[in-house]
Amino acid sequence: TPTRPTTPIPTSTPGAPKRIEASQGAAAIDGVLDEWVGAGLSLDAGSVNRINHPEAIDNPNDSSALVRVRWDAHFLYFAFDVRDERIQVDSTDLWKDDSIEIGVDGENDDDAFSGSGGDHQYTVRFDGVAADRTLTIDNPDVKWAIRANDHGYQVEMAIPLSELGVASLSPGQTIGIDFAINDDDDGGERDSQLVWASYSTYSDATAFGDLILR
């Protein structure tokens, strides 16, 4: 089990929470987004809370994403359609390469390290390698898939109820959620990062957005 970090990580100042709604229904986790419809949530330099190194983002085609969410009694399902002009996979740390992050506060208690097991930071890299707070994902019910497309890549992920620290999922329920896009254009260190609601998908649960189950 990950332990609380010894070095304090900066947090954002909570304001009006960002919101995303999840429609009821399942999804096949195969990296194909044909079954996903609706407007979705736009992650770009004009809509996020934090931009790490904004000077490195040339335009939305360089780093942005459309995010959609679904749910059923057993899983939360996520779909990312990422725009990225240059793909890099060359680092030991997943977040230094082209990847997506999902921060989860399953209990919605604003505590990123509560004891009931509902707090996670999933990272999925372009090459399909994934981690939970940099550690190997050891729950076989967590599923993900990734595919390249003509403007970047697309990711699907399913997070099971067993990872959320709650007894069930039902309409009207709120789960703390955040998203980030990591962009590496030239190898080595990450060039930029977009974080939707907070300062960090790792630890800033007080500023996560609201995922509303419909």
Backbone hydrogen bonds, N-H to C=O, Kabsch-Sander energy under -0.5 kcal/mol:
donor,donor_aa,acceptor,acceptor_aa,energy
20,I,210,D,-2.5
22,A,212,I,-2.9
23,S,21,E,-0.5
23,S,69,V,-1.2
25,G,71,W,-3.1
30,D,28,A,-1.5
36,W,33,L,-1.6
37,V,35,E,-0.5
41,L,67,V,-3.1
43,L,41,L,-0.5
43,L,65,A,-3.2
44,D,42,S,-0.6
47,S,44,D,-1.7
48,V,44,D,-1.3
49,N,195,V,-1.4
49,N,196,W,-1.0
50,R,195,V,-2.1
52,N,50,R,-0.5
52,N,193,Q,-3.1
53,H,51,I,-0.8
56,A,53,H,-1.8
57,I,54,P,-1.7
58,D,56,A,-0.7
62,D,59,N,-2.1
63,S,59,N,-1.0
64,S,83,R,-1.3
65,A,43,L,-2.2
66,L,81,D,-1.8
67,V,41,L,-2.8
68,R,79,A,-2.2
70,R,77,Y,-2.4
71,W,23,S,-1.5
72,D,75,F,-2.1
76,L,159,I,-2.4
77,Y,70,R,-2.8
78,F,157,M,-3.0
79,A,68,R,-2.4
80,F,155,V,-2.9
81,D,66,L,-2.4
82,V,80,F,-0.6
82,V,153,Y,-2.9
83,R,64,S,-2.7
84,D,82,V,-0.6
84,D,151,H,-2.3
94,L,92,T,-0.5
96,K,93,D,-1.5
97,D,94,L,-1.8
98,D,88,Q,-1.8
99,S,182,N,-1.5
100,I,124,V,-2.3
101,E,180,A,-2.4
102,I,122,Y,-2.5
103,G,178,D,-2.6
104,V,120,H,-2.7
105,D,176,G,-2.7
106,G,118,G,-3.1
108,N,105,D,-1.5
112,A,110,D,-0.5
114,S,111,D,-0.9
117,G,114,S,-0.8
120,H,104,V,-1.9
122,Y,102,I,-2.5
123,T,131,A,-2.5
124,V,100,I,-2.2
125,R,129,V,-2.9
126,F,98,D,-2.3
128,G,125,R,-2.5
131,A,123,T,-1.9
132,D,135,L,-2.9
133,R,121,Q,-3.0
133,R,131,A,-0.5
135,L,132,D,-1.7
138,D,136,T,-0.8
142,V,139,N,-1.8
143,K,141,D,-0.6
143,K,158,A,-2.0
145,A,156,E,-2.2
147,R,154,Q,-2.3
149,N,152,G,-1.8
152,G,149,N,-0.8
153,Y,82,V,-1.7
154,Q,147,R,-2.9
155,V,80,F,-2.2
156,E,145,A,-2.6
157,M,78,F,-2.1
158,A,143,K,-2.8
159,I,76,L,-2.8
161,L,74,H,-2.4
163,E,160,P,-2.1
164,L,161,L,-1.9
166,V,161,L,-0.6
172,G,213,L,-3.7
173,Q,170,S,-1.9
175,I,211,L,-2.2
176,G,105,D,-2.2
177,I,209,G,-2.5
178,D,103,G,-1.9
180,A,101,E,-1.8
181,I,194,L,-2.1
182,N,99,S,-2.9
183,D,192,S,-2.5
191,D,183,D,-2.2
192,S,183,D,-1.8
193,Q,52,N,-1.5
194,L,181,I,-2.1
195,V,50,R,-2.6
196,W,179,F,-2.9
204,D,200,S,-1.8
205,A,203,S,-1.1
207,A,204,D,-1.8
208,F,205,A,-1.3
209,G,177,I,-2.5
210,D,18,K,-3.5
211,L,175,I,-2.8
211,L,209,G,-0.5
212,I,20,I,-2.4
212,I,210,D,-0.7
213,L,173,Q,-2.6
213,L,211,L,-0.5
214,R,22,A,-2.8
214,R,212,I,-0.5
